[in-house]
Amino acid sequence: MPVTASLSSYFVGPMGALIMSFISMSIVFLVIIGLMLVMTVTGKVAAMLDKKAPEGK
């Protein structure tokens, strides 16, 4: 195999399809986990800000 082999040569055949599907599903779940963390942090920050707001207004 030459040193300047194309990256696409690693994703050939059924094994390449399995590798690509694993990579894509990993990316999808990482994005979902990231969004879940953003929602959780946003909720906690909003709760802290509501607790600090004066109630007399």
Residue pairs with C-beta under 8 A, 6 or more apart in sequence:
1 9
10 16
10 19
11 17
11 19
11 20
